Amino acid sequence: MRSYFSAHPAETRELGRRLASRLRPGHLILLSGDLGAGKTCFTQGIATGLGIQGPVQSPTFVLIAEYPDARVPLRHVDLYRLERAEEILSLGLEERLEDGVWVVEWAERFEGYWPADRLEVELREEGEGRRLNFRATGADHQELEDV
């Protein structure tokens, strides 16, 4: 596990941008943390690093925002509004994991669902900033801990 401190939202976005340089299709990034912890800010950095132009916002009401024109297609998922495992199964994520990079906000709500090979990023308030803990759980994602 690697840990990073971000004193400002721009630093959180920069960590995401640096991570993006290593991402390839099939990578799964699971974000967890309280409301306002910086999950969307981090995802915006990933989007910038993948070459996405324009705004990237949390897809709370549409559940999945897709950015197919990036260097690697980005699928941004927000599970905040889902309450049952059946709802996440209906999204069909398992069948589509290889068609881009997947970044999932509120992933901790469905801990037993995710594949064994993934990168978990926990974002927590710490003093005046944020602590981002990166934990790869499989060989394919191990290189992503070091940004």
FITOR-255040 format. One record per atom (N, C-alpha, C): residue number from 0; residue in three letters; atom name; z, x, y. Coordinates in steps of 0.001 Angstrom, whole numbers. Layout:
# residues N
> n	res	atom	z	x	y
> NUM	ALA	CA	Z	X	Y
...
This chain:
# residues 147
> n	res	atom	z	x	y
> 0	MET	N	0	840	-1174
> 0	MET	CA	0	0	0
> 0	MET	C	0	889	1243
> 1	ARG	N	-767	474	2244
> 1	ARG	CA	-810	1158	3544
> 1	ARG	C	-351	186	4606
> 2	SER	N	308	706	5617
> 2	SER	CA	829	-112	6688
> 2	SER	C	325	422	8021
> 3	TYR	N	-42	-491	8912
> 3	TYR	CA	-554	-142	10234
> 3	TYR	C	191	-967	11279
> 4	PHE	N	417	-372	12447
> 4	PHE	CA	1039	-1092	13548
> 4	PHE	C	5	-1321	14645
> 5	SER	N	-7	-2526	15169
> 5	SER	CA	-901	-2890	16263
> 5	SER	C	-51	-3378	17431
> 6	ALA	N	-157	-2704	18554
> 6	ALA	CA	615	-3077	19735
> 6	ALA	C	-92	-4127	20585
> 7	HIS	N	-1368	-4372	20300
> 7	HIS	CA	-2160	-5250	21164
> 7	HIS	C	-3260	-5912	20324
> 8	PRO	N	-3704	-7129	20684
> 8	PRO	CA	-4790	-7765	19937
> 8	PRO	C	-6039	-6893	19819
> 9	ALA	N	-6343	-6089	20823
> 9	ALA	CA	-7513	-5204	20743
> 9	ALA	C	-7354	-4201	19602
> 10	GLU	N	-6152	-3743	19343
> 10	GLU	CA	-5916	-2824	18230
> 10	GLU	C	-6051	-3541	16891
> 11	THR	N	-5631	-4798	16838
> 11	THR	CA	-5794	-5585	15610
> 11	THR	C	-7279	-5773	15316
> 12	ARG	N	-8054	-6102	16349
> 12	ARG	CA	-9511	-6238	16158
> 12	ARG	C	-10124	-4905	15730
> 13	GLU	N	-9659	-3804	16291
> 13	GLU	CA	-10184	-2487	15935
> 13	GLU	C	-9915	-2160	14470
> 14	LEU	N	-8756	-2510	13957
> 14	LEU	CA	-8484	-2303	12524
> 14	LEU	C	-9480	-3097	11686
> 15	GLY	N	-9756	-4326	12086
> 15	GLY	CA	-10751	-5132	11384
> 15	GLY	C	-12136	-4517	11454
> 16	ARG	N	-12502	-4014	12633
> 16	ARG	CA	-13820	-3378	12801
> 16	ARG	C	-13946	-2161	11906
> 17	ARG	N	-12902	-1351	11842
> 17	ARG	CA	-12939	-160	10985
> 17	ARG	C	-13032	-539	9502
> 18	LEU	N	-12326	-1582	9107
> 18	LEU	CA	-12415	-2056	7726
> 18	LEU	C	-13841	-2499	7413
> 19	ALA	N	-14485	-3166	8352
> 19	ALA	CA	-15839	-3693	8130
> 19	ALA	C	-16829	-2610	7731
> 20	SER	N	-16636	-1389	8205
> 20	SER	CA	-17574	-317	7883
> 20	SER	C	-17595	2	6393
> 21	ARG	N	-16574	-419	5659
> 21	ARG	CA	-16483	-148	4218
> 21	ARG	C	-16825	-1358	3345
> 22	LEU	N	-17021	-2488	3971
> 22	LEU	CA	-17194	-3718	3203
> 22	LEU	C	-18598	-3861	2631
> 23	ARG	N	-18651	-4479	1455
> 23	ARG	CA	-19919	-4774	791
> 23	ARG	C	-19792	-6122	61
> 24	PRO	N	-20899	-6705	-362
> 24	PRO	CA	-20841	-7999	-1038
> 24	PRO	C	-19865	-7969	-2216
> 25	GLY	N	-19104	-9036	-2333
> 25	GLY	CA	-18122	-9159	-3397
> 25	GLY	C	-16710	-8795	-2973
> 26	HIS	N	-16557	-8185	-1814
> 26	HIS	CA	-15211	-7874	-1348
> 26	HIS	C	-14512	-9154	-888
> 27	LEU	N	-13254	-9251	-1264
> 27	LEU	CA	-12430	-10410	-942
> 27	LEU	C	-11203	-9925	-190
> 28	ILE	N	-11049	-10412	1043
> 28	ILE	CA	-9929	-10030	1896
> 28	ILE	C	-9053	-11268	2070
> 29	LEU	N	-7820	-11186	1592
> 29	LEU	CA	-6892	-12308	1681
> 29	LEU	C	-5877	-12034	2776
> 30	LEU	N	-5842	-12895	3782
> 30	LEU	CA	-4945	-12727	4919
> 30	LEU	C	-3773	-13691	4812
> 31	SER	N	-2582	-13175	5069
> 31	SER	CA	-1392	-14018	5086
> 31	SER	C	-553	-13659	6296
> 32	GLY	N	236	-14617	6738
> 32	GLY	CA	1113	-14405	7882
> 32	GLY	C	1347	-15705	8613
> 33	ASP	N	2352	-15703	9442
> 33	ASP	CA	2716	-16899	10185
> 33	ASP	C	1625	-17290	11180
> 34	LEU	N	1725	-18496	11675
> 34	LEU	CA	841	-18977	12726
> 34	LEU	C	962	-18042	13920
> 35	GLY	N	-167	-17558	14415
> 35	GLY	CA	-172	-16648	15559
> 35	GLY	C	36	-15189	15205
> 36	ALA	N	21	-14851	13931
> 36	ALA	CA	265	-13466	13506
> 36	ALA	C	-919	-12543	13754
> 37	GLY	N	-2110	-13098	13969
> 37	GLY	CA	-3278	-12264	14245
> 37	GLY	C	-4363	-12302	13188
> 38	LYS	N	-4308	-13267	12275
> 38	LYS	CA	-5299	-13345	11201
> 38	LYS	C	-6720	-13525	11745
> 39	THR	N	-6883	-14451	12683
> 39	THR	CA	-8215	-14681	13249
> 39	THR	C	-8650	-13500	14092
> 40	CYS	N	-7744	-12912	14825
> 40	CYS	CA	-8051	-11729	15642
> 40	CYS	C	-8567	-10596	14750
> 41	PHE	N	-7909	-10368	13622
> 41	PHE	CA	-8325	-9352	12666
> 41	PHE	C	-9719	-9674	12119
> 42	THR	N	-9947	-10948	11808
> 42	THR	CA	-11252	-11381	11304
> 42	THR	C	-12335	-11182	12355
> 43	GLN	N	-12021	-11405	13615
> 43	GLN	CA	-12987	-11162	14690
> 43	GLN	C	-13416	-9700	14709
> 44	GLY	N	-12481	-8792	14444
> 44	GLY	CA	-12825	-7376	14363
> 44	GLY	C	-13751	-7087	13198
> 45	ILE	N	-13493	-7714	12050
> 45	ILE	CA	-14377	-7558	10896
> 45	ILE	C	-15780	-8037	11260
> 46	ALA	N	-15842	-9202	11901
> 46	ALA	CA	-17138	-9766	12295
> 46	ALA	C	-17890	-8822	13216
> 47	THR	N	-17207	-8268	14193
> 47	THR	CA	-17841	-7312	15106
> 47	THR	C	-18371	-6116	14332
> 48	GLY	N	-17571	-5600	13421
> 48	GLY	CA	-17972	-4450	12621
> 48	GLY	C	-19158	-4734	11713
> 49	LEU	N	-19345	-5992	11351
> 49	LEU	CA	-20487	-6382	10519
> 49	LEU	C	-21717	-6731	11362
> 50	GLY	N	-21580	-6639	12690
> 50	GLY	CA	-22713	-6887	13571
> 50	GLY	C	-22906	-8322	13988
> 51	ILE	N	-21880	-9134	13842
> 51	ILE	CA	-21994	-10545	14228
> 51	ILE	C	-21870	-10663	15737
> 52	GLN	N	-22831	-11339	16328
> 52	GLN	CA	-22832	-11600	17767
> 52	GLN	C	-22269	-12995	18002
> 53	GLY	N	-21589	-13172	19095
> 53	GLY	CA	-21073	-14494	19427
> 53	GLY	C	-19650	-14692	18959
> 54	PRO	N	-19101	-15863	19291
> 54	PRO	CA	-17690	-16118	18994
> 54	PRO	C	-17427	-16345	17506
> 55	VAL	N	-16268	-15888	17085
> 55	VAL	CA	-15775	-16144	15728
> 55	VAL	C	-14412	-16788	15894
> 56	GLN	N	-14310	-18018	15447
> 56	GLN	CA	-13061	-18754	15558
> 56	GLN	C	-12600	-19183	14185
> 57	SER	N	-11324	-19490	14077
> 57	SER	CA	-10786	-19940	12807
> 57	SER	C	-11428	-21267	12413
> 58	PRO	N	-11966	-21354	11199
> 58	PRO	CA	-12636	-22583	10766
> 58	PRO	C	-11664	-23622	10198
> 59	THR	N	-10605	-23906	10933
> 59	THR	CA	-9555	-24797	10450
> 59	THR	C	-10080	-26153	10017
> 60	PHE	N	-11015	-26721	10746
> 60	PHE	CA	-11472	-28068	10437
> 60	PHE	C	-12725	-28100	9571
> 61	VAL	N	-13490	-27009	9543
> 61	VAL	CA	-14681	-26975	8684
> 61	VAL	C	-14415	-26211	7389
> 62	LEU	N	-13293	-25525	7299
> 62	LEU	CA	-12818	-24755	6156
> 62	LEU	C	-13564	-23443	5930
> 63	ILE	N	-14909	-23444	5986
> 63	ILE	CA	-15676	-22213	5781
> 63	ILE	C	-16701	-22067	6910
> 64	ALA	N	-16621	-20944	7607
> 64	ALA	CA	-17651	-20594	8589
> 64	ALA	C	-18477	-19473	7979
> 65	GLU	N	-19777	-19626	7996
> 65	GLU	CA	-20652	-18642	7370
> 65	GLU	C	-21502	-17942	8425
> 66	TYR	N	-21590	-16622	8269
> 66	TYR	CA	-22371	-15775	9168
> 66	TYR	C	-23356	-14970	8312
> 67	PRO	N	-24491	-15569	7949
> 67	PRO	CA	-25420	-14932	7007
> 67	PRO	C	-26233	-13784	7596
> 68	ASP	N	-26298	-13671	8906
> 68	ASP	CA	-27167	-12667	9512
> 68	ASP	C	-26465	-11344	9795
> 69	ALA	N	-25296	-11144	9267
> 69	ALA	CA	-24554	-9896	9468
> 69	ALA	C	-25089	-8807	8542
> 70	ARG	N	-24648	-7567	8767
> 70	ARG	CA	-25014	-6450	7877
> 70	ARG	C	-24710	-6817	6436
> 71	VAL	N	-23555	-7416	6214
> 71	VAL	CA	-23174	-8045	4948
> 71	VAL	C	-22757	-9462	5338
> 72	PRO	N	-23307	-10493	4709
> 72	PRO	CA	-22936	-11853	5091
> 72	PRO	C	-21413	-12054	5033
> 73	LEU	N	-20888	-12712	6048
> 73	LEU	CA	-19454	-12969	6135
> 73	LEU	C	-19189	-14441	5894
> 74	ARG	N	-18206	-14720	5048
> 74	ARG	CA	-17718	-16076	4795
> 74	ARG	C	-16255	-16083	5229
> 75	HIS	N	-15952	-16840	6255
> 75	HIS	CA	-14604	-16901	6832
> 75	HIS	C	-13995	-18238	6449
> 76	VAL	N	-12902	-18201	5712
> 76	VAL	CA	-12282	-19398	5157
> 76	VAL	C	-10888	-19565	5762
> 77	ASP	N	-10525	-20807	6074
> 77	ASP	CA	-9188	-21120	6567
> 77	ASP	C	-8611	-22228	5690
> 78	LEU	N	-7538	-21916	4981
> 78	LEU	CA	-6944	-22864	4043
> 78	LEU	C	-5739	-23595	4609
> 79	TYR	N	-5510	-23481	5894
> 79	TYR	CA	-4312	-24051	6511
> 79	TYR	C	-4148	-25538	6215
> 80	ARG	N	-5227	-26280	6251
> 80	ARG	CA	-5152	-27733	6080
> 80	ARG	C	-5137	-28188	4624
> 81	LEU	N	-5402	-27286	3688
> 81	LEU	CA	-5420	-27693	2279
> 81	LEU	C	-4004	-27737	1716
> 82	GLU	N	-3787	-28685	833
> 82	GLU	CA	-2449	-28854	266
> 82	GLU	C	-2410	-28728	-1251
> 83	ARG	N	-3528	-28957	-1922
> 83	ARG	CA	-3535	-28953	-3386
> 83	ARG	C	-4571	-27962	-3914
> 84	ALA	N	-4285	-27394	-5066
> 84	ALA	CA	-5201	-26439	-5690
> 84	ALA	C	-6568	-27060	-5945
> 85	GLU	N	-6606	-28337	-6250
> 85	GLU	CA	-7883	-29005	-6508
> 85	GLU	C	-8805	-28919	-5288
> 86	GLU	N	-8226	-28909	-4109
> 86	GLU	CA	-9027	-28839	-2889
> 86	GLU	C	-9714	-27480	-2756
> 87	ILE	N	-9007	-26420	-3101
> 87	ILE	CA	-9636	-25099	-3022
> 87	ILE	C	-10670	-24935	-4126
> 88	LEU	N	-10407	-25493	-5293
> 88	LEU	CA	-11392	-25419	-6379
> 88	LEU	C	-12685	-26121	-5983
> 89	SER	N	-12582	-27193	-5213
> 89	SER	CA	-13777	-27946	-4812
> 89	SER	C	-14664	-27154	-3843
> 90	LEU	N	-14138	-26100	-3237
> 90	LEU	CA	-14943	-25278	-2330
> 90	LEU	C	-15932	-24389	-3085
> 91	GLY	N	-15680	-24132	-4373
> 91	GLY	CA	-16600	-23329	-5177
> 91	GLY	C	-16632	-21858	-4823
> 92	LEU	N	-15532	-21310	-4363
> 92	LEU	CA	-15515	-19905	-3953
> 92	LEU	C	-15829	-18957	-5102
> 93	GLU	N	-15295	-19231	-6280
> 93	GLU	CA	-15495	-18317	-7416
> 93	GLU	C	-16967	-18084	-7721
> 94	GLU	N	-17771	-19125	-7616
> 94	GLU	CA	-19190	-19002	-7932
> 94	GLU	C	-19948	-18233	-6855
> 95	ARG	N	-19361	-18084	-5665
> 95	ARG	CA	-20086	-17509	-4540
> 95	ARG	C	-19520	-16171	-4062
> 96	LEU	N	-18538	-15621	-4731
> 96	LEU	CA	-17892	-14410	-4237
> 96	LEU	C	-18852	-13245	-4047
> 97	GLU	N	-19859	-13137	-4852
> 97	GLU	CA	-20776	-11992	-4782
> 97	GLU	C	-21819	-12103	-3677
> 98	ASP	N	-21884	-13239	-2989
> 98	ASP	CA	-22948	-13396	-1990
> 98	ASP	C	-22517	-12977	-579
> 99	GLY	N	-21484	-12189	-474
> 99	GLY	CA	-21065	-11678	831
> 99	GLY	C	-19639	-11182	794
> 100	VAL	N	-19091	-10952	1965
> 100	VAL	CA	-17686	-10603	2132
> 100	VAL	C	-16944	-11893	2444
> 101	TRP	N	-15829	-12092	1787
> 101	TRP	CA	-15019	-13286	2009
> 101	TRP	C	-13703	-12883	2656
> 102	VAL	N	-13381	-13520	3771
> 102	VAL	CA	-12102	-13326	4448
> 102	VAL	C	-11409	-14686	4449
> 103	VAL	N	-10227	-14736	3842
> 103	VAL	CA	-9526	-16004	3645
> 103	VAL	C	-8190	-15990	4388
> 104	GLU	N	-8061	-16873	5374
> 104	GLU	CA	-6797	-17043	6072
> 104	GLU	C	-5913	-18028	5309
> 105	TRP	N	-4624	-17787	5349
> 105	TRP	CA	-3620	-18602	4671
> 105	TRP	C	-3769	-18526	3150
> 106	ALA	N	-4175	-17393	2663
> 106	ALA	CA	-4394	-17201	1223
> 106	ALA	C	-3114	-17354	414
> 107	GLU	N	-1967	-17080	1028
> 107	GLU	CA	-694	-17162	301
> 107	GLU	C	-382	-18576	-164
> 108	ARG	N	-1053	-19557	384
> 108	ARG	CA	-811	-20948	-15
> 108	ARG	C	-1307	-21228	-1429
> 109	PHE	N	-2177	-20365	-1958
> 109	PHE	CA	-2744	-20562	-3296
> 109	PHE	C	-2694	-19254	-4074
> 110	GLU	N	-1524	-18657	-4181
> 110	GLU	CA	-1365	-17325	-4771
> 110	GLU	C	-1940	-17183	-6169
> 111	GLY	N	-1830	-18162	-7009
> 111	GLY	CA	-2288	-18036	-8382
> 111	GLY	C	-3780	-18189	-8580
> 112	TYR	N	-4496	-18492	-7537
> 112	TYR	CA	-5920	-18805	-7642
> 112	TYR	C	-6823	-17578	-7612
> 113	TRP	N	-6458	-16521	-6930
> 113	TRP	CA	-7366	-15429	-6571
> 113	TRP	C	-7651	-14465	-7700
> 114	PRO	N	-8850	-13864	-7696
> 114	PRO	CA	-9183	-12841	-8694
> 114	PRO	C	-8238	-11645	-8565
> 115	ALA	N	-8108	-10893	-9626
> 115	ALA	CA	-7193	-9748	-9633
> 115	ALA	C	-7644	-8645	-8685
> 116	ASP	N	-8935	-8506	-8462
> 116	ASP	CA	-9474	-7434	-7624
> 116	ASP	C	-9705	-7975	-6219
> 117	ARG	N	-8857	-7526	-5258
> 117	ARG	CA	-8919	-8045	-3890
> 117	ARG	C	-8134	-7128	-2960
> 118	LEU	N	-8277	-7351	-1665
> 118	LEU	CA	-7449	-6678	-679
> 118	LEU	C	-6603	-7734	10
> 119	GLU	N	-5298	-7567	-60
> 119	GLU	CA	-4377	-8465	623
> 119	GLU	C	-3937	-7798	1916
> 120	VAL	N	-3991	-8546	3008
> 120	VAL	CA	-3529	-8041	4302
> 120	VAL	C	-2484	-9018	4819
> 121	GLU	N	-1257	-8547	4882
> 121	GLU	CA	-166	-9350	5414
> 121	GLU	C	56	-8952	6869
> 122	LEU	N	42	-9924	7769
> 122	LEU	CA	251	-9687	9197
> 122	LEU	C	1593	-10292	9587
> 123	ARG	N	2443	-9476	10203
> 123	ARG	CA	3780	-9922	10603
> 123	ARG	C	4101	-9435	12006
> 124	GLU	N	4782	-10268	12780
> 124	GLU	CA	5265	-9833	14083
> 124	GLU	C	6297	-8737	13884
> 125	GLU	N	6206	-7718	14738
> 125	GLU	CA	7176	-6633	14713
> 125	GLU	C	7382	-6156	16139
> 126	GLY	N	8536	-6449	16690
> 126	GLY	CA	8785	-6098	18083
> 126	GLY	C	7767	-6761	18987
> 127	GLU	N	7105	-5958	19801
> 127	GLU	CA	6087	-6466	20723
> 127	GLU	C	4690	-6474	20111
> 128	GLY	N	4571	-6107	18839
> 128	GLY	CA	3249	-6024	18228
> 128	GLY	C	3190	-6690	16868
> 129	ARG	N	2317	-6156	16033
> 129	ARG	CA	2092	-6683	14685
> 129	ARG	C	2095	-5542	13682
> 130	ARG	N	2600	-5830	12500
> 130	ARG	CA	2528	-4914	11368
> 130	ARG	C	1519	-5507	10403
> 131	LEU	N	530	-4694	9999
> 131	LEU	CA	-472	-5115	9027
> 131	LEU	C	-276	-4284	7771
> 132	ASN	N	69	-4936	6674
> 132	ASN	CA	262	-4268	5395
> 132	ASN	C	-948	-4533	4509
> 133	PHE	N	-1643	-3464	4137
> 133	PHE	CA	-2833	-3550	3284
> 133	PHE	C	-2420	-3220	1855
> 134	ARG	N	-2800	-4091	912
> 134	ARG	CA	-2488	-3843	-497
> 134	ARG	C	-3698	-4217	-1357
> 135	ALA	N	-4316	-3211	-1942
> 135	ALA	CA	-5434	-3451	-2859
> 135	ALA	C	-4864	-3715	-4244
> 136	THR	N	-5397	-4722	-4917
> 136	THR	CA	-4891	-5069	-6236
> 136	THR	C	-5893	-4768	-7346
> 137	GLY	N	-6972	-4075	-7034
> 137	GLY	CA	-7955	-3724	-8045
> 137	GLY	C	-8759	-2519	-7615
> 138	ALA	N	-9426	-1908	-8561
> 138	ALA	CA	-10163	-668	-8313
> 138	ALA	C	-11284	-838	-7289
> 139	ASP	N	-11951	-1968	-7298
> 139	ASP	CA	-13077	-2178	-6396
> 139	ASP	C	-12649	-2265	-4929
> 140	HIS	N	-11397	-2566	-4693
> 140	HIS	CA	-10903	-2729	-3332
> 140	HIS	C	-9989	-1581	-2887
> 141	GLN	N	-9687	-649	-3767
> 141	GLN	CA	-8736	424	-3481
> 141	GLN	C	-9104	1221	-2213
> 142	GLU	N	-10366	1523	-2044
> 142	GLU	CA	-10815	2313	-897
> 142	GLU	C	-10605	1604	437
> 143	LEU	N	-10364	303	403
> 143	LEU	CA	-10230	-477	1633
> 143	LEU	C	-8850	-359	2278
> 144	GLU	N	-7886	198	1561
> 144	GLU	CA	-6542	348	2134
> 144	GLU	C	-6513	1314	3287
> 145	ASP	N	-7377	2323	3256
> 145	ASP	CA	-7381	3371	4274
> 145	ASP	C	-8431	3091	5329
> 146	VAL	N	-8010	2592	6464
> 146	VAL	CA	-8939	2370	7571
> 146	VAL	C	-8533	3305	8675
